[in-house]
Amino acid sequence: MPVDAAVLAAVAGLFAVVSGVNDGGALLATGLKLPTVRPATGVLVLVVMVAAVPLLSHQVALTFVNRVAHFDQPGGRAATSAAVLAALGVVAVLSAKGRPTSLTLAVVGGLTGAGLGWGLPVSAGTVAQVLAFGVAAPVVGGLLAWALFRVLLLVTTAEGLGWWHRAGFLLQTVAYAANDAQKMLALFMIAVGFQGAPPAYTSLVAALFALGTLYGLPKAGRTLSREIIAFRPAHGVAAELASGVAVIGCAAAGMPVSMTQAVAGGLIGAGVAQGGGGRVRWYAAIKIVSAWMLTLPASGLLGWLLALAVKGLMTW
């Protein structure tokens, strides 16, 4: 295996573990106040979906590989490594400052900046589309959760809420695997040079993701499940259902979006549906949104600088 491919494969493996730390707990957090889906069961279902769903559809992974920029050209692997390291750096700094953010936004920014820094063709239209869908997902998730929360109050009881939770959690895991999780597979696509979804690689991604999820589960979902709203089980179920629908819709269009953003939007929508926004802790919501707004340009700038530096070293 060429050196640049080996380096990118190692970086991709690290990224999959960090994705588990960052995303796994957040996905499980909305339902932890209901005993219907135990954490161990939730992790198992999530990991199985991450391995299995790309075998049926991996359009979002192909968007990262082929549509944002052409990383199959000379230098594409080195540029991708720079992009991922930039994304991880920005997310690490923001998380250390108590501002959890989206790895998907960070990767899109890092790939865009690194592609430009290396001189690869970058599709401004695709980047603009991704940004538009990224903004739409939490908004749609919030609107759907507002309606679903009201419906749940009318049609279900406390006992029946568990069944809705099972359905919402399953939908959410499928949505994550069909969309947000495929950024991990995309990196191995670029490193190894395949365009499909070989079971060996989807299983590898799922195993690395599981390691990160188990490590980060005790802490990862705290902001979503406790800080955004004065949380009740029905809020979590409405957010699960709404975010799942919104993210699957984006996956059908091949557009990568952040599941955690959609879940956050859903929690805010559910909180507004009960009490007109009095349950929403807006300072936490504003802190998260400000981190989102900073993530992409910061990752893009750092990816551009790293790509320039690596390219300069390789040609020196």
Contacts in CASP RR format, 6 or more apart in sequence:
PFRMAT RR
TARGET T0000
AUTHOR 0000-0000-0000
METHOD contacts of the structure
MODEL  1
MPVDAAVLAAVAGLFAVVSGVNDGGALLATGLKLPTVRPATGVLVLVVMV
AAVPLLSHQVALTFVNRVAHFDQPGGRAATSAAVLAALGVVAVLSAKGRP
TSLTLAVVGGLTGAGLGWGLPVSAGTVAQVLAFGVAAPVVGGLLAWALFR
VLLLVTTAEGLGWWHRAGFLLQTVAYAANDAQKMLALFMIAVGFQGAPPA
YTSLVAALFALGTLYGLPKAGRTLSREIIAFRPAHGVAAELASGVAVIGC
AAAGMPVSMTQAVAGGLIGAGVAQGGGGRVRWYAAIKIVSAWMLTLPASG
LLGWLLALAVKGLMTW
1 9 0 8 1.000
2 77 0 8 1.000
4 75 0 8 1.000
4 76 0 8 1.000
4 77 0 8 1.000
4 78 0 8 1.000
4 81 0 8 1.000
5 77 0 8 1.000
5 191 0 8 1.000
5 192 0 8 1.000
5 193 0 8 1.000
7 77 0 8 1.000
7 78 0 8 1.000
7 81 0 8 1.000
8 77 0 8 1.000
8 78 0 8 1.000
8 80 0 8 1.000
8 81 0 8 1.000
8 84 0 8 1.000
8 187 0 8 1.000
8 190 0 8 1.000
8 191 0 8 1.000
9 188 0 8 1.000
9 191 0 8 1.000
9 192 0 8 1.000
11 80 0 8 1.000
11 81 0 8 1.000
11 84 0 8 1.000
11 85 0 8 1.000
11 187 0 8 1.000
12 84 0 8 1.000
12 184 0 8 1.000
12 187 0 8 1.000
12 188 0 8 1.000
12 191 0 8 1.000
13 184 0 8 1.000
13 187 0 8 1.000
13 188 0 8 1.000
13 208 0 8 1.000
14 88 0 8 1.000
15 84 0 8 1.000
15 87 0 8 1.000
15 88 0 8 1.000
15 103 0 8 1.000
15 183 0 8 1.000
15 184 0 8 1.000
15 187 0 8 1.000
16 184 0 8 1.000
16 204 0 8 1.000
16 205 0 8 1.000
16 208 0 8 1.000
16 209 0 8 1.000
17 208 0 8 1.000
17 209 0 8 1.000
17 211 0 8 1.000
17 212 0 8 1.000
17 215 0 8 1.000
18 88 0 8 1.000
18 91 0 8 1.000
18 103 0 8 1.000
18 212 0 8 1.000
19 103 0 8 1.000
19 181 0 8 1.000
19 183 0 8 1.000
19 184 0 8 1.000
19 209 0 8 1.000
19 212 0 8 1.000
20 209 0 8 1.000
20 210 0 8 1.000
20 211 0 8 1.000
20 212 0 8 1.000
20 213 0 8 1.000
20 215 0 8 1.000
20 216 0 8 1.000
20 220 0 8 1.000
21 212 0 8 1.000
21 213 0 8 1.000
21 215 0 8 1.000
21 216 0 8 1.000
21 220 0 8 1.000
22 91 0 8 1.000
22 95 0 8 1.000
22 100 0 8 1.000
22 103 0 8 1.000
22 220 0 8 1.000
22 260 0 8 1.000
23 103 0 8 1.000
23 176 0 8 1.000
23 180 0 8 1.000
23 181 0 8 1.000
23 213 0 8 1.000
23 220 0 8 1.000
23 259 0 8 1.000
23 260 0 8 1.000
24 43 0 8 1.000
24 46 0 8 1.000
24 209 0 8 1.000
24 212 0 8 1.000
24 213 0 8 1.000
24 216 0 8 1.000
24 217 0 8 1.000
24 220 0 8 1.000
25 213 0 8 1.000
25 216 0 8 1.000
25 217 0 8 1.000
25 220 0 8 1.000
25 221 0 8 1.000
26 100 0 8 1.000
26 220 0 8 1.000
26 221 0 8 1.000
26 224 0 8 1.000
26 259 0 8 1.000
26 260 0 8 1.000
26 263 0 8 1.000
27 46 0 8 1.000
27 172 0 8 1.000
27 173 0 8 1.000
27 176 0 8 1.000
27 259 0 8 1.000
27 260 0 8 1.000
27 263 0 8 1.000
28 39 0 8 1.000
28 42 0 8 1.000
28 43 0 8 1.000
28 46 0 8 1.000
28 213 0 8 1.000
28 217 0 8 1.000
28 221 0 8 1.000
29 220 0 8 1.000
29 221 0 8 1.000
29 222 0 8 1.000
29 224 0 8 1.000
29 225 0 8 1.000
30 172 0 8 1.000
30 224 0 8 1.000
30 225 0 8 1.000
30 235 0 8 1.000
30 236 0 8 1.000
30 237 0 8 1.000
30 239 0 8 1.000
30 240 0 8 1.000
30 263 0 8 1.000
30 267 0 8 1.000
31 37 0 8 1.000
31 165 0 8 1.000
31 169 0 8 1.000
31 225 0 8 1.000
31 233 0 8 1.000
31 236 0 8 1.000
31 237 0 8 1.000
31 240 0 8 1.000
32 39 0 8 1.000
32 225 0 8 1.000
33 225 0 8 1.000
33 231 0 8 1.000
33 232 0 8 1.000
33 233 0 8 1.000
33 236 0 8 1.000
34 161 0 8 1.000
34 162 0 8 1.000
34 165 0 8 1.000
34 233 0 8 1.000
34 237 0 8 1.000
36 162 0 8 1.000
36 163 0 8 1.000
36 165 0 8 1.000
36 166 0 8 1.000
37 45 0 8 1.000
37 165 0 8 1.000
37 166 0 8 1.000
37 169 0 8 1.000
39 217 0 8 1.000
42 169 0 8 1.000
42 173 0 8 1.000
43 210 0 8 1.000
43 213 0 8 1.000
43 214 0 8 1.000
43 217 0 8 1.000
45 169 0 8 1.000
45 170 0 8 1.000
45 173 0 8 1.000
46 173 0 8 1.000
46 176 0 8 1.000
46 177 0 8 1.000
46 213 0 8 1.000
47 206 0 8 1.000
47 207 0 8 1.000
47 209 0 8 1.000
47 210 0 8 1.000
47 213 0 8 1.000
48 206 0 8 1.000
49 173 0 8 1.000
49 174 0 8 1.000
49 176 0 8 1.000
49 177 0 8 1.000
50 176 0 8 1.000
50 177 0 8 1.000
50 181 0 8 1.000
50 184 0 8 1.000
50 202 0 8 1.000
50 205 0 8 1.000
50 206 0 8 1.000
50 209 0 8 1.000
51 199 0 8 1.000
51 202 0 8 1.000
51 203 0 8 1.000
51 205 0 8 1.000
51 206 0 8 1.000
52 177 0 8 1.000
52 202 0 8 1.000
53 174 0 8 1.000
53 177 0 8 1.000
53 178 0 8 1.000
53 181 0 8 1.000
54 61 0 8 1.000
54 177 0 8 1.000
54 178 0 8 1.000
54 181 0 8 1.000
54 182 0 8 1.000
54 185 0 8 1.000
54 197 0 8 1.000
54 202 0 8 1.000
55 197 0 8 1.000
55 199 0 8 1.000
55 202 0 8 1.000
57 178 0 8 1.000
57 251 0 8 1.000
58 182 0 8 1.000
58 185 0 8 1.000
58 196 0 8 1.000
58 197 0 8 1.000
59 251 0 8 1.000
59 254 0 8 1.000
60 178 0 8 1.000
60 179 0 8 1.000
60 180 0 8 1.000
60 182 0 8 1.000
60 183 0 8 1.000
60 186 0 8 1.000
60 251 0 8 1.000
60 254 0 8 1.000
60 255 0 8 1.000
60 256 0 8 1.000
61 182 0 8 1.000
61 183 0 8 1.000
61 185 0 8 1.000
61 186 0 8 1.000
61 189 0 8 1.000
61 197 0 8 1.000
62 186 0 8 1.000
62 189 0 8 1.000
62 195 0 8 1.000
62 254 0 8 1.000
63 126 0 8 1.000
63 130 0 8 1.000
63 254 0 8 1.000
63 255 0 8 1.000
63 256 0 8 1.000
64 107 0 8 1.000
64 111 0 8 1.000
64 182 0 8 1.000
64 183 0 8 1.000
64 186 0 8 1.000
64 187 0 8 1.000
64 189 0 8 1.000
64 256 0 8 1.000
65 71 0 8 1.000
65 72 0 8 1.000
65 186 0 8 1.000
65 189 0 8 1.000
65 190 0 8 1.000
65 195 0 8 1.000
66 72 0 8 1.000
67 123 0 8 1.000
67 126 0 8 1.000
68 108 0 8 1.000
68 111 0 8 1.000
68 112 0 8 1.000
68 122 0 8 1.000
68 123 0 8 1.000
68 126 0 8 1.000
68 127 0 8 1.000
68 130 0 8 1.000
69 79 0 8 1.000
69 111 0 8 1.000
69 112 0 8 1.000
69 115 0 8 1.000
69 120 0 8 1.000
69 121 0 8 1.000
69 122 0 8 1.000
69 123 0 8 1.000
70 120 0 8 1.000
70 121 0 8 1.000
71 77 0 8 1.000
71 79 0 8 1.000
71 80 0 8 1.000
71 111 0 8 1.000
71 115 0 8 1.000
71 120 0 8 1.000
71 190 0 8 1.000
72 190 0 8 1.000
72 193 0 8 1.000
73 120 0 8 1.000
73 121 0 8 1.000
75 118 0 8 1.000
75 120 0 8 1.000
75 311 0 8 1.000
76 115 0 8 1.000
76 118 0 8 1.000
76 120 0 8 1.000
76 190 0 8 1.000
77 190 0 8 1.000
77 191 0 8 1.000
78 118 0 8 1.000
78 307 0 8 1.000
78 310 0 8 1.000
78 311 0 8 1.000
78 314 0 8 1.000
79 114 0 8 1.000
79 115 0 8 1.000
79 117 0 8 1.000
79 118 0 8 1.000
79 120 0 8 1.000
79 307 0 8 1.000
79 310 0 8 1.000
79 311 0 8 1.000
80 111 0 8 1.000
80 114 0 8 1.000
80 187 0 8 1.000
80 190 0 8 1.000
80 191 0 8 1.000
81 310 0 8 1.000
82 110 0 8 1.000
82 114 0 8 1.000
82 118 0 8 1.000
82 303 0 8 1.000
82 306 0 8 1.000
82 307 0 8 1.000
82 309 0 8 1.000
82 310 0 8 1.000
83 107 0 8 1.000
83 109 0 8 1.000
83 110 0 8 1.000
83 111 0 8 1.000
83 113 0 8 1.000
83 114 0 8 1.000
83 115 0 8 1.000
83 299 0 8 1.000
83 303 0 8 1.000
83 306 0 8 1.000
83 307 0 8 1.000
84 107 0 8 1.000
84 110 0 8 1.000
84 187 0 8 1.000
85 303 0 8 1.000
85 306 0 8 1.000
86 106 0 8 1.000
86 109 0 8 1.000
86 110 0 8 1.000
86 113 0 8 1.000
86 114 0 8 1.000
86 299 0 8 1.000
86 300 0 8 1.000
86 302 0 8 1.000
86 303 0 8 1.000
86 305 0 8 1.000
86 306 0 8 1.000
87 103 0 8 1.000
87 106 0 8 1.000
87 107 0 8 1.000
87 109 0 8 1.000
87 110 0 8 1.000
87 299 0 8 1.000
88 106 0 8 1.000
89 302 0 8 1.000
90 101 0 8 1.000
90 106 0 8 1.000
90 295 0 8 1.000
90 298 0 8 1.000
90 299 0 8 1.000
90 302 0 8 1.000
91 101 0 8 1.000
91 103 0 8 1.000
91 106 0 8 1.000
91 295 0 8 1.000
94 100 0 8 1.000
94 101 0 8 1.000
94 291 0 8 1.000
94 294 0 8 1.000
94 295 0 8 1.000
95 101 0 8 1.000
98 287 0 8 1.000
99 287 0 8 1.000
99 288 0 8 1.000
99 290 0 8 1.000
99 291 0 8 1.000
99 294 0 8 1.000
100 223 0 8 1.000
100 260 0 8 1.000
100 288 0 8 1.000
100 291 0 8 1.000
101 288 0 8 1.000
101 291 0 8 1.000
101 292 0 8 1.000
101 294 0 8 1.000
101 295 0 8 1.000
102 258 0 8 1.000
102 260 0 8 1.000
102 261 0 8 1.000
102 292 0 8 1.000
102 295 0 8 1.000
103 183 0 8 1.000
103 258 0 8 1.000
104 180 0 8 1.000
104 183 0 8 1.000
104 256 0 8 1.000
104 257 0 8 1.000
104 258 0 8 1.000
105 134 0 8 1.000
105 258 0 8 1.000
105 261 0 8 1.000
105 292 0 8 1.000
105 295 0 8 1.000
105 296 0 8 1.000
105 299 0 8 1.000
106 295 0 8 1.000
106 296 0 8 1.000
106 299 0 8 1.000
107 183 0 8 1.000
107 299 0 8 1.000
108 127 0 8 1.000
108 130 0 8 1.000
108 131 0 8 1.000
108 256 0 8 1.000
108 296 0 8 1.000
108 299 0 8 1.000
109 295 0 8 1.000
109 296 0 8 1.000
109 297 0 8 1.000
109 299 0 8 1.000
109 300 0 8 1.000
109 303 0 8 1.000
110 299 0 8 1.000
110 300 0 8 1.000
110 302 0 8 1.000
110 303 0 8 1.000
112 122 0 8 1.000
112 127 0 8 1.000
112 300 0 8 1.000
113 122 0 8 1.000
113 299 0 8 1.000
113 300 0 8 1.000
113 301 0 8 1.000
113 303 0 8 1.000
113 304 0 8 1.000
113 307 0 8 1.000
114 300 0 8 1.000
114 303 0 8 1.000
114 304 0 8 1.000
114 306 0 8 1.000
114 307 0 8 1.000
115 122 0 8 1.000
115 304 0 8 1.000
115 307 0 8 1.000
116 122 0 8 1.000
116 304 0 8 1.000
116 307 0 8 1.000
117 303 0 8 1.000
117 304 0 8 1.000
117 307 0 8 1.000
117 308 0 8 1.000
117 311 0 8 1.000
118 307 0 8 1.000
118 308 0 8 1.000
118 311 0 8 1.000
129 255 0 8 1.000
130 255 0 8 1.000
130 256 0 8 1.000
130 257 0 8 1.000
131 296 0 8 1.000
133 250 0 8 1.000
133 253 0 8 1.000
133 255 0 8 1.000
133 256 0 8 1.000
133 257 0 8 1.000
134 250 0 8 1.000
134 255 0 8 1.000
134 257 0 8 1.000
134 258 0 8 1.000
134 261 0 8 1.000
136 246 0 8 1.000
136 250 0 8 1.000
136 257 0 8 1.000
137 243 0 8 1.000
137 246 0 8 1.000
137 247 0 8 1.000
137 250 0 8 1.000
137 257 0 8 1.000
137 258 0 8 1.000
137 261 0 8 1.000
137 262 0 8 1.000
138 246 0 8 1.000
138 261 0 8 1.000
138 262 0 8 1.000
138 264 0 8 1.000
138 265 0 8 1.000
138 266 0 8 1.000
139 265 0 8 1.000
140 242 0 8 1.000
140 245 0 8 1.000
140 246 0 8 1.000
140 262 0 8 1.000
141 239 0 8 1.000
141 242 0 8 1.000
141 243 0 8 1.000
141 245 0 8 1.000
141 246 0 8 1.000
141 262 0 8 1.000
141 265 0 8 1.000
141 266 0 8 1.000
141 269 0 8 1.000
142 242 0 8 1.000
142 265 0 8 1.000
142 266 0 8 1.000
142 268 0 8 1.000
142 269 0 8 1.000
142 270 0 8 1.000
143 242 0 8 1.000
143 269 0 8 1.000
144 241 0 8 1.000
144 242 0 8 1.000
144 245 0 8 1.000
144 246 0 8 1.000
144 266 0 8 1.000
145 235 0 8 1.000
145 238 0 8 1.000
145 239 0 8 1.000
145 241 0 8 1.000
145 242 0 8 1.000
145 243 0 8 1.000
145 265 0 8 1.000
145 266 0 8 1.000
145 267 0 8 1.000
145 268 0 8 1.000
145 269 0 8 1.000
145 270 0 8 1.000
145 273 0 8 1.000
146 269 0 8 1.000
146 270 0 8 1.000
146 272 0 8 1.000
146 273 0 8 1.000
147 273 0 8 1.000
148 238 0 8 1.000
148 241 0 8 1.000
148 242 0 8 1.000
148 270 0 8 1.000
149 234 0 8 1.000
149 235 0 8 1.000
149 238 0 8 1.000
149 269 0 8 1.000
149 270 0 8 1.000
149 271 0 8 1.000
149 273 0 8 1.000
149 274 0 8 1.000
150 273 0 8 1.000
152 161 0 8 1.000
152 164 0 8 1.000
152 234 0 8 1.000
152 237 0 8 1.000
152 238 0 8 1.000
153 234 0 8 1.000
153 274 0 8 1.000
156 163 0 8 1.000
156 164 0 8 1.000
161 233 0 8 1.000
161 234 0 8 1.000
161 237 0 8 1.000
162 237 0 8 1.000
164 237 0 8 1.000
164 241 0 8 1.000
165 233 0 8 1.000
165 236 0 8 1.000
165 237 0 8 1.000
165 240 0 8 1.000
167 241 0 8 1.000
168 237 0 8 1.000
168 240 0 8 1.000
168 241 0 8 1.000
168 244 0 8 1.000
169 240 0 8 1.000
171 240 0 8 1.000
171 241 0 8 1.000
171 244 0 8 1.000
171 245 0 8 1.000
171 248 0 8 1.000
172 240 0 8 1.000
172 241 0 8 1.000
172 243 0 8 1.000
172 244 0 8 1.000
172 247 0 8 1.000
172 259 0 8 1.000
172 263 0 8 1.000
174 244 0 8 1.000
174 248 0 8 1.000
175 243 0 8 1.000
175 244 0 8 1.000
175 245 0 8 1.000
175 246 0 8 1.000
175 247 0 8 1.000
175 248 0 8 1.000
175 251 0 8 1.000
175 259 0 8 1.000
176 247 0 8 1.000
176 259 0 8 1.000
178 247 0 8 1.000
178 248 0 8 1.000
178 251 0 8 1.000
179 247 0 8 1.000
179 248 0 8 1.000
179 250 0 8 1.000
179 251 0 8 1.000
179 254 0 8 1.000
179 256 0 8 1.000
179 257 0 8 1.000
179 259 0 8 1.000
180 247 0 8 1.000
180 256 0 8 1.000
180 257 0 8 1.000
180 258 0 8 1.000
180 259 0 8 1.000
180 260 0 8 1.000
181 205 0 8 1.000
181 209 0 8 1.000
182 256 0 8 1.000
183 256 0 8 1.000
184 205 0 8 1.000
184 208 0 8 1.000
184 209 0 8 1.000
185 197 0 8 1.000
185 201 0 8 1.000
185 202 0 8 1.000
185 205 0 8 1.000
188 194 0 8 1.000
188 201 0 8 1.000
188 204 0 8 1.000
188 205 0 8 1.000
189 195 0 8 1.000
189 196 0 8 1.000
192 201 0 8 1.000
194 201 0 8 1.000
213 220 0 8 1.000
223 284 0 8 1.000
223 288 0 8 1.000
224 260 0 8 1.000
224 263 0 8 1.000
224 264 0 8 1.000
224 267 0 8 1.000
225 231 0 8 1.000
227 281 0 8 1.000
227 284 0 8 1.000
228 264 0 8 1.000
228 267 0 8 1.000
228 268 0 8 1.000
228 280 0 8 1.000
228 281 0 8 1.000
228 284 0 8 1.000
228 285 0 8 1.000
228 288 0 8 1.000
229 235 0 8 1.000
229 267 0 8 1.000
229 268 0 8 1.000
229 270 0 8 1.000
229 271 0 8 1.000
229 279 0 8 1.000
229 280 0 8 1.000
229 281 0 8 1.000
230 279 0 8 1.000
230 281 0 8 1.000
231 267 0 8 1.000
232 274 0 8 1.000
234 270 0 8 1.000
235 267 0 8 1.000
235 270 0 8 1.000
235 271 0 8 1.000
235 274 0 8 1.000
235 279 0 8 1.000
236 267 0 8 1.000
236 270 0 8 1.000
238 266 0 8 1.000
238 269 0 8 1.000
238 270 0 8 1.000
238 273 0 8 1.000
239 263 0 8 1.000
239 265 0 8 1.000
239 266 0 8 1.000
239 267 0 8 1.000
239 269 0 8 1.000
239 270 0 8 1.000
240 263 0 8 1.000
242 262 0 8 1.000
242 265 0 8 1.000
242 266 0 8 1.000
242 269 0 8 1.000
242 270 0 8 1.000
243 259 0 8 1.000
243 262 0 8 1.000
243 263 0 8 1.000
243 265 0 8 1.000
243 266 0 8 1.000
244 259 0 8 1.000
244 262 0 8 1.000
246 257 0 8 1.000
246 262 0 8 1.000
247 257 0 8 1.000
247 259 0 8 1.000
247 262 0 8 1.000
250 256 0 8 1.000
250 257 0 8 1.000
261 292 0 8 1.000
264 285 0 8 1.000
264 288 0 8 1.000
268 280 0 8 1.000
268 285 0 8 1.000
269 280 0 8 1.000
271 277 0 8 1.000
271 278 0 8 1.000
271 279 0 8 1.000
271 280 0 8 1.000
272 279 0 8 1.000
272 280 0 8 1.000
END
